[in-house]
Amino acid sequence: MRADAVRRRQRIVHEARRIFAAHGGTVALETIAEASGVGIATFYRNFESRAALADEVALSILSDIQQAAAEALAGIHDSPAGAWESYVKRLVTMDLGALTEALSGFVRDEMSAQLRDAQATTLSGVDQLLAAAHDAGLVRRDISALELIIAIGMITRPLPDMLHAAAPDLREKMVEVFIRGVRPGT
């Protein structure tokens, strides 16, 4: 694939991720195409369906989670608490709750082999980080990679406007509660 075609495809995925998180997975594909700066025909040349786009968005999310875990693991020996807390907060910025909700309606009966492999690789990398965080005294042993990702997804689920207005700092507080709650001895 040519470099400009790769960039265009990445731009579509990036915009889809942003729009799915903000507006849900049923947003018109024309909206994603327009936000990406492409026509609908170009969109469909890149993604044959909404499900194909959802798969690519899921792969993008897994890649970001994996990259963040690798970077945190690389820094955990120099600054254990800083690397761990930065990782958790970085997961929060990925809008996992909104994206999970948006994409859940498009998950096929069976995940593609590519998506299954990416998920396994990502969870393995997060497990390595969790082991290092445990060795540094930051995380209990009974927290799995999947549980960590699900917990962050739950913390970052979109709240109705009324609740968000009543508790605008709730997400940040819940992240702090989570970080303290996974420490050994809690």
MIVOTI-662094 format. One line per field, with one value per residue: residue in three letters; z, y negated, x negated of N, C-alpha, C in turn. Coordinates in nm, 2 decimals, decimal comma, padded with zeros to 4 digits, always signed. Example, Ala and Ser with C-alpha at 12.3 -4.5 7.8 and 13.67 -1.06 7.14 Angstrom:
<pts>
res = c(ALA:SER) .
n_pz = c(+00,78:+00,71) .
n_py = c(+00,57:+00,22) .
n_px = c(-01,32:-01,28) .
ca_pz = c(+00,78:+00,71) .
ca_py = c(+00,45:+00,11) .
ca_px = c(-01,23:-01,37) .
c_pz = c(+00,78:+00,79) .
c_py = c(+00,33:+00,00) .
c_px = c(-01,32:-01,29) .
</pts>
This chain:
<pts>
res = c(MET:ARG:ALA:ASP:ALA:VAL:ARG:ARG:ARG:GLN:ARG:ILE:VAL:HIS:GLU:ALA:ARG:ARG:ILE:PHE:ALA:ALA:HIS:GLY:GLY:THR:VAL:ALA:LEU:GLU:THR:ILE:ALA:GLU:ALA:SER:GLY:VAL:GLY:ILE:ALA:THR:PHE:TYR:ARG:ASN:PHE:GLU:SER:ARG:ALA:ALA:LEU:ALA:ASP:GLU:VAL:ALA:LEU:SER:ILE:LEU:SER:ASP:ILE:GLN:GLN:ALA:ALA:ALA:GLU:ALA:LEU:ALA:GLY:ILE:HIS:ASP:SER:PRO:ALA:GLY:ALA:TRP:GLU:SER:TYR:VAL:LYS:ARG:LEU:VAL:THR:MET:ASP:LEU:GLY:ALA:LEU:THR:GLU:ALA:LEU:SER:GLY:PHE:VAL:ARG:ASP:GLU:MET:SER:ALA:GLN:LEU:ARG:ASP:ALA:GLN:ALA:THR:THR:LEU:SER:GLY:VAL:ASP:GLN:LEU:LEU:ALA:ALA:ALA:HIS:ASP:ALA:GLY:LEU:VAL:ARG:ARG:ASP:ILE:SER:ALA:LEU:GLU:LEU:ILE:ILE:ALA:ILE:GLY:MET:ILE:THR:ARG:PRO:LEU:PRO:ASP:MET:LEU:HIS:ALA:ALA:ALA:PRO:ASP:LEU:ARG:GLU:LYS:MET:VAL:GLU:VAL:PHE:ILE:ARG:GLY:VAL:ARG:PRO:GLY:THR) .
n_pz = c(+00,00:-00,08:+00,07:+00,11:+00,10:+00,32:+00,52:+00,48:+00,54:+00,81:+00,91:+00,88:+01,06:+01,30:+01,32:+01,32:+01,57:+01,75:+01,69:+01,74:+02,01:+02,11:+02,00:+01,97:+01,82:+01,61:+01,45:+01,14:+00,86:+00,67:+00,81:+00,94:+00,72:+00,61:+00,83:+00,81:+00,58:+00,34:+00,06:+00,05:-00,12:-00,12:+00,14:+00,15:-00,01:+00,15:+00,38:+00,39:+00,53:+00,82:+01,03:+00,95:+00,98:+01,26:+01,36:+01,28:+01,43:+01,69:+01,68:+01,67:+01,92:+02,08:+02,01:+02,10:+02,37:+02,42:+02,34:+02,53:+02,76:+02,72:+02,72:+02,98:+03,12:+03,04:+03,19:+03,45:+03,63:+03,69:+03,79:+03,96:+04,08:+03,94:+03,67:+03,67:+03,76:+03,56:+03,34:+03,40:+03,40:+03,14:+03,01:+03,08:+02,92:+02,68:+02,64:+02,68:+02,79:+02,65:+02,39:+02,40:+02,45:+02,22:+02,02:+02,08:+01,97:+01,73:+01,74:+01,61:+01,59:+01,63:+01,70:+01,48:+01,37:+01,36:+01,53:+01,77:+01,81:+01,84:+02,07:+02,26:+02,26:+02,35:+02,61:+02,72:+02,73:+02,91:+03,13:+03,19:+03,27:+03,49:+03,66:+03,70:+03,83:+04,06:+04,17:+04,25:+04,45:+04,41:+04,30:+04,36:+04,34:+04,24:+04,04:+03,71:+03,37:+03,19:+03,38:+03,47:+03,23:+03,18:+03,42:+03,39:+03,16:+03,27:+03,45:+03,27:+03,13:+02,96:+03,12:+03,18:+03,09:+03,31:+03,54:+03,50:+03,52:+03,79:+03,92:+03,82:+03,85:+03,89:+03,74:+03,76:+04,04:+04,07:+03,93:+04,10:+04,33:+04,23:+04,17:+04,43:+04,54:+04,42:+04,53:+04,72:+05,01:+05,04) .
n_py = c(+00,12:-00,22:-00,50:-00,74:-00,63:-00,46:-00,65:-00,78:-00,58:-00,54:-00,79:-00,77:-00,57:-00,69:-00,91:-00,77:-00,64:-00,86:-00,97:-00,76:-00,73:-00,97:-00,99:-00,73:-00,40:-00,40:-00,61:-00,79:-00,66:-00,83:-01,06:-01,00:-00,96:-01,22:-01,37:-01,26:-01,36:-01,25:-01,11:-00,92:-00,70:-00,66:-00,60:-00,35:-00,20:-00,16:-00,04:+00,21:+00,23:+00,13:+00,31:+00,40:+00,16:+00,12:+00,34:+00,26:+00,03:+00,15:+00,30:+00,09:-00,03:+00,18:+00,19:-00,06:-00,03:+00,18:+00,06:-00,15:+00,01:+00,13:-00,09:-00,18:+00,04:+00,03:-00,20:-00,14:-00,05:-00,26:-00,46:-00,34:-00,39:-00,62:-00,54:-00,34:-00,47:-00,67:-00,50:-00,39:-00,63:-00,70:-00,50:-00,58:-00,81:-00,70:-00,66:-00,41:-00,31:-00,44:-00,37:-00,09:-00,05:-00,17:+00,00:+00,25:+00,34:+00,42:+00,63:+00,93:+01,26:+01,44:+01,35:+01,22:+01,39:+01,23:+01,02:+01,16:+01,26:+01,02:+00,92:+01,12:+01,08:+00,82:+00,84:+01,00:+00,84:+00,64:+00,80:+00,85:+00,60:+00,57:+00,77:+00,66:+00,43:+00,54:+00,66:+00,43:+00,35:+00,22:+00,32:+00,56:+00,92:+01,05:+00,92:+00,92:+00,87:+00,84:+00,78:+00,53:+00,37:+00,39:+00,27:+00,01:-00,06:-00,06:-00,27:-00,48:-00,49:-00,67:-00,92:-01,02:-01,36:-01,50:-01,37:-01,40:-01,67:-01,71:-01,57:-01,65:-01,59:-01,32:-01,10:-01,14:-01,11:-00,85:-00,71:-00,76:-00,63:-00,37:-00,32:-00,33:-00,13:+00,11:+00,16:+00,37:+00,53:+00,39) .
n_px = c(-00,08:-00,05:-00,23:-00,07:+00,18:+00,18:+00,16:+00,40:+00,59:+00,52:+00,59:+00,87:+00,93:+00,85:+01,02:+01,27:+01,24:+01,24:+01,49:+01,67:+01,63:+01,73:+01,99:+02,10:+02,14:+02,32:+02,31:+02,34:+02,16:+02,09:+02,04:+01,80:+01,63:+01,64:+01,52:+01,27:+01,18:+01,23:+01,41:+01,72:+01,70:+01,42:+01,39:+01,53:+01,37:+01,16:+01,27:+01,49:+01,72:+01,92:+01,86:+01,60:+01,46:+01,50:+01,35:+01,09:+01,07:+01,08:+00,84:+00,66:+00,70:+00,61:+00,35:+00,25:+00,29:+00,11:-00,13:-00,15:-00,17:-00,42:-00,59:-00,55:-00,65:-00,92:-01,00:-00,95:-01,14:-01,30:-01,12:-00,90:-00,63:-00,56:-00,56:-00,37:-00,13:-00,12:-00,07:+00,19:+00,34:+00,30:+00,44:+00,69:+00,72:+00,77:+01,04:+01,17:+01,41:+01,62:+01,56:+01,57:+01,84:+01,95:+01,85:+01,94:+02,18:+02,10:+01,94:+01,85:+01,99:+01,78:+01,45:+01,22:+00,92:+00,70:+00,77:+00,81:+00,55:+00,41:+00,54:+00,46:+00,18:+00,16:+00,28:+00,09:-00,14:-00,04:-00,01:-00,28:-00,36:-00,19:-00,30:-00,56:-00,48:-00,37:-00,59:-00,72:-00,57:-00,33:-00,09:+00,17:+00,14:+00,37:+00,49:+00,58:+00,47:+00,69:+00,89:+00,79:+00,81:+01,09:+01,19:+01,09:+01,23:+01,49:+01,47:+01,44:+01,67:+01,92:+02,11:+02,44:+02,54:+02,65:+02,56:+02,28:+02,26:+02,33:+02,13:+01,85:+01,58:+01,56:+01,46:+01,17:+01,14:+01,23:+01,03:+00,81:+00,90:+00,91:+00,64:+00,53:+00,68:+00,59:+00,35:+00,12:+00,24:+00,48) .
ca_pz = c(+00,00:-00,09:+00,19:+00,12:+00,12:+00,46:+00,61:+00,47:+00,62:+00,96:+00,95:+00,89:+01,19:+01,41:+01,32:+01,37:+01,71:+01,81:+01,67:+01,81:+02,16:+02,13:+01,95:+01,96:+01,71:+01,50:+01,37:+00,99:+00,81:+00,59:+00,91:+00,96:+00,59:+00,60:+00,93:+00,77:+00,46:+00,22:+00,02:+00,10:-00,20:-00,07:+00,27:+00,13:-00,07:+00,27:+00,47:+00,32:+00,61:+00,96:+01,11:+00,92:+01,05:+01,40:+01,38:+01,27:+01,55:+01,80:+01,66:+01,70:+02,06:+02,14:+01,98:+02,19:+02,51:+02,42:+02,34:+02,66:+02,86:+02,69:+02,76:+03,13:+03,16:+03,03:+03,29:+03,59:+03,72:+03,73:+03,87:+03,97:+04,10:+03,83:+03,55:+03,69:+03,76:+03,42:+03,25:+03,43:+03,35:+02,99:+02,97:+03,09:+02,81:+02,56:+02,63:+02,66:+02,82:+02,54:+02,27:+02,42:+02,43:+02,08:+01,93:+02,13:+01,88:+01,60:+01,76:+01,54:+01,68:+01,66:+01,67:+01,37:+01,42:+01,38:+01,65:+01,88:+01,83:+01,90:+02,21:+02,34:+02,27:+02,43:+02,74:+02,77:+02,76:+03,03:+03,24:+03,22:+03,34:+03,62:+03,73:+03,75:+03,93:+04,18:+04,23:+04,30:+04,57:+04,36:+04,26:+04,41:+04,24:+04,20:+03,93:+03,58:+03,26:+03,14:+03,48:+03,47:+03,12:+03,21:+03,53:+03,33:+03,08:+03,36:+03,51:+03,17:+03,06:+02,95:+03,21:+03,13:+03,12:+03,44:+03,64:+03,48:+03,58:+03,93:+03,97:+03,71:+03,88:+03,93:+03,67:+03,82:+04,17:+04,06:+03,89:+04,22:+04,42:+04,17:+04,19:+04,57:+04,57:+04,37:+04,60:+04,81:+05,15:+05,04) .
ca_py = c(+00,00:-00,34:-00,58:-00,83:-00,54:-00,42:-00,77:-00,81:-00,48:-00,57:-00,91:-00,73:-00,50:-00,79:-00,99:-00,68:-00,62:-00,98:-00,99:-00,65:-00,76:-01,09:-00,98:-00,60:-00,33:-00,40:-00,73:-00,77:-00,64:-00,96:-01,16:-00,96:-00,99:-01,37:-01,41:-01,21:-01,44:-01,16:-01,08:-00,79:-00,59:-00,63:-00,53:-00,21:-00,13:-00,12:+00,04:+00,26:+00,23:+00,08:+00,41:+00,39:+00,04:+00,15:+00,43:+00,18:-00,06:+00,23:+00,33:-00,04:-00,04:+00,28:+00,15:-00,17:+00,03:+00,26:-00,04:-00,22:+00,10:+00,15:-00,21:-00,19:+00,14:-00,02:-00,30:-00,10:-00,03:-00,40:-00,53:-00,25:-00,45:-00,72:-00,46:-00,27:-00,57:-00,72:-00,40:-00,39:-00,75:-00,70:-00,42:-00,66:-00,90:-00,63:-00,65:-00,27:-00,28:-00,49:-00,29:+00,04:-00,06:-00,20:+00,11:+00,38:+00,38:+00,47:+00,75:+01,05:+01,38:+01,48:+01,25:+01,26:+01,44:+01,11:+00,95:+01,25:+01,26:+00,88:+00,92:+01,20:+01,01:+00,70:+00,88:+01,06:+00,72:+00,58:+00,89:+00,83:+00,47:+00,59:+00,84:+00,57:+00,34:+00,62:+00,67:+00,30:+00,33:+00,13:+00,39:+00,70:+01,03:+01,11:+00,83:+00,97:+00,77:+00,82:+00,71:+00,40:+00,31:+00,38:+00,17:-00,13:-00,08:-00,09:-00,40:-00,58:-00,49:-00,80:-00,95:-01,12:-01,50:-01,54:-01,31:-01,46:-01,81:-01,70:-01,52:-01,67:-01,53:-01,18:-01,01:-01,15:-01,05:-00,70:-00,66:-00,76:-00,52:-00,25:-00,31:-00,30:+00,00:+00,23:+00,18:+00,49:+00,50:+00,32) .
ca_px = c(+00,00:-00,13:-00,24:+00,05:+00,30:+00,17:+00,19:+00,55:+00,65:+00,50:+00,68:+01,01:+00,94:+00,84:+01,15:+01,37:+01,22:+01,28:+01,64:+01,74:+01,62:+01,81:+02,13:+02,15:+02,11:+02,42:+02,30:+02,34:+02,03:+02,06:+01,98:+01,66:+01,56:+01,62:+01,42:+01,14:+01,14:+01,24:+01,55:+01,77:+01,64:+01,29:+01,41:+01,57:+01,25:+01,07:+01,35:+01,61:+01,84:+01,90:+01,79:+01,46:+01,40:+01,50:+01,24:+00,97:+01,06:+01,04:+00,70:+00,59:+00,70:+00,52:+00,21:+00,22:+00,28:-00,01:-00,24:-00,15:-00,22:-00,56:-00,66:-00,55:-00,74:-01,05:-01,03:-00,90:-01,25:-01,35:-01,02:-00,79:-00,50:-00,53:-00,53:-00,24:-00,02:-00,11:+00,00:+00,33:+00,40:+00,29:+00,55:+00,81:+00,73:+00,81:+01,18:+01,20:+01,55:+01,70:+01,53:+01,62:+01,98:+01,97:+01,81:+01,99:+02,28:+02,05:+01,85:+01,90:+02,01:+01,65:+01,35:+01,12:+00,80:+00,61:+00,82:+00,78:+00,41:+00,38:+00,59:+00,37:+00,05:+00,18:+00,30:-00,04:-00,22:+00,01:-00,04:-00,42:-00,36:-00,13:-00,40:-00,66:-00,42:-00,35:-00,72:-00,75:-00,48:-00,22:+00,03:+00,19:+00,13:+00,50:+00,55:+00,53:+00,47:+00,82:+00,96:+00,75:+00,87:+01,23:+01,21:+01,07:+01,34:+01,60:+01,45:+01,45:+01,80:+01,98:+02,22:+02,54:+02,50:+02,70:+02,47:+02,15:+02,27:+02,34:+02,00:+01,76:+01,45:+01,58:+01,36:+01,04:+01,15:+01,24:+00,90:+00,73:+00,95:+00,87:+00,49:+00,51:+00,75:+00,52:+00,23:+00,13:+00,29:+00,60) .
c_pz = c(+00,00:+00,04:+00,21:+00,15:+00,27:+00,55:+00,60:+00,55:+00,77:+01,00:+00,96:+01,03:+01,31:+01,42:+01,37:+01,52:+01,79:+01,81:+01,74:+01,96:+02,19:+02,11:+01,94:+01,83:+01,59:+01,42:+01,22:+00,95:+00,72:+00,68:+00,93:+00,84:+00,59:+00,70:+00,89:+00,64:+00,34:+00,18:+00,06:+00,01:-00,16:+00,06:+00,25:+00,06:+00,04:+00,36:+00,41:+00,40:+00,75:+01,04:+01,08:+00,98:+01,20:+01,44:+01,38:+01,39:+01,67:+01,79:+01,70:+01,85:+02,13:+02,12:+02,07:+02,33:+02,52:+02,42:+02,47:+02,77:+02,84:+02,74:+02,91:+03,18:+03,15:+03,13:+03,43:+03,68:+03,77:+03,82:+03,87:+03,98:+03,99:+03,70:+03,56:+03,68:+03,62:+03,33:+03,28:+03,38:+03,20:+02,94:+02,97:+02,97:+02,68:+02,54:+02,61:+02,69:+02,70:+02,42:+02,28:+02,39:+02,29:+01,99:+01,97:+02,04:+01,75:+01,61:+01,69:+01,63:+01,72:+01,62:+01,56:+01,44:+01,45:+01,51:+01,78:+01,92:+01,89:+02,04:+02,30:+02,36:+02,36:+02,58:+02,80:+02,81:+02,89:+03,15:+03,28:+03,30:+03,48:+03,71:+03,79:+03,85:+04,06:+04,25:+04,30:+04,42:+04,53:+04,33:+04,32:+04,30:+04,18:+04,09:+03,80:+03,48:+03,21:+03,25:+03,49:+03,35:+03,13:+03,31:+03,47:+03,24:+03,16:+03,41:+03,40:+03,09:+03,06:+03,05:+03,15:+03,18:+03,26:+03,55:+03,62:+03,54:+03,73:+03,99:+03,86:+03,73:+03,91:+03,87:+03,73:+03,96:+04,16:+04,02:+04,02:+04,32:+04,36:+04,19:+04,34:+04,60:+04,52:+04,44:+04,69:+04,95:+05,16:+05,02) .
c_py = c(-00,12:-00,42:-00,67:-00,75:-00,49:-00,53:-00,80:-00,71:-00,50:-00,69:-00,86:-00,66:-00,59:-00,86:-00,90:-00,66:-00,74:-01,00:-00,88:-00,68:-00,87:-01,06:-00,84:-00,53:-00,33:-00,53:-00,70:-00,76:-00,76:-01,06:-01,13:-00,99:-01,14:-01,42:-01,37:-01,28:-01,35:-01,15:-00,95:-00,68:-00,56:-00,55:-00,38:-00,13:-00,08:-00,03:+00,08:+00,25:+00,16:+00,18:+00,41:+00,27:+00,07:+00,24:+00,35:+00,09:+00,03:+00,27:+00,20:-00,06:+00,05:+00,24:+00,04:-00,12:+00,10:+00,16:-00,11:-00,12:+00,12:+00,03:-00,22:-00,08:+00,10:-00,12:-00,26:-00,08:-00,16:-00,47:-00,44:-00,31:-00,55:-00,64:-00,39:-00,37:-00,64:-00,63:-00,40:-00,51:-00,76:-00,61:-00,50:-00,75:-00,83:-00,61:-00,51:-00,24:-00,32:-00,41:-00,15:+00,05:-00,08:-00,08:+00,24:+00,43:+00,44:+00,58:+00,87:+01,16:+01,44:+01,38:+01,30:+01,31:+01,33:+01,04:+01,03:+01,25:+01,13:+00,87:+01,00:+01,14:+00,89:+00,74:+00,94:+00,94:+00,65:+00,67:+00,87:+00,70:+00,50:+00,67:+00,75:+00,47:+00,41:+00,63:+00,54:+00,26:+00,24:+00,19:+00,53:+00,80:+01,08:+01,02:+00,88:+00,85:+00,74:+00,75:+00,56:+00,32:+00,29:+00,27:+00,03:-00,16:-00,12:-00,23:-00,51:-00,57:-00,63:-00,81:-01,04:-01,26:-01,54:-01,49:-01,37:-01,60:-01,81:-01,65:-01,53:-01,61:-01,38:-01,09:-01,02:-01,09:-00,90:-00,64:-00,66:-00,65:-00,39:-00,22:-00,27:-00,16:+00,12:+00,25:+00,30:+00,44:+00,42:+00,41) .
c_px = c(-00,09:-00,13:-00,12:+00,17:+00,30:+00,21:+00,34:+00,62:+00,64:+00,58:+00,82:+01,03:+00,94:+00,97:+01,26:+01,36:+01,28:+01,44:+01,72:+01,74:+01,72:+01,96:+02,19:+02,12:+02,20:+02,41:+02,29:+02,19:+01,99:+01,99:+01,83:+01,58:+01,54:+01,52:+01,28:+01,09:+01,14:+01,39:+01,59:+01,72:+01,50:+01,30:+01,44:+01,45:+01,15:+01,14:+01,48:+01,74:+01,81:+01,83:+01,64:+01,39:+01,39:+01,38:+01,11:+00,96:+01,02:+00,89:+00,61:+00,59:+00,61:+00,38:+00,17:+00,21:+00,15:-00,14:-00,26:-00,21:-00,38:-00,64:-00,66:-00,65:-00,89:-01,09:-01,00:-01,02:-01,31:-01,25:-00,90:-00,65:-00,46:-00,49:-00,40:-00,12:-00,01:-00,04:+00,15:+00,40:+00,40:+00,41:+00,68:+00,83:+00,78:+00,96:+01,23:+01,35:+01,64:+01,68:+01,58:+01,77:+02,02:+01,95:+01,88:+02,10:+02,23:+01,95:+01,92:+01,91:+01,88:+01,55:+01,27:+01,00:+00,70:+00,65:+00,79:+00,64:+00,36:+00,42:+00,49:+00,23:+00,06:+00,19:+00,17:-00,13:-00,17:-00,01:-00,19:-00,43:-00,30:-00,23:-00,51:-00,61:-00,40:-00,49:-00,77:-00,66:-00,36:-00,09:+00,04:+00,17:+00,26:+00,56:+00,49:+00,53:+00,61:+00,91:+00,92:+00,81:+01,02:+01,26:+01,19:+01,18:+01,47:+01,59:+01,47:+01,58:+01,86:+02,10:+02,32:+02,50:+02,53:+02,60:+02,33:+02,15:+02,27:+02,21:+01,89:+01,62:+01,45:+01,48:+01,22:+01,04:+01,15:+01,11:+00,81:+00,77:+00,91:+00,72:+00,46:+00,57:+00,68:+00,39:+00,24:+00,17:+00,42:+00,72) .
</pts>
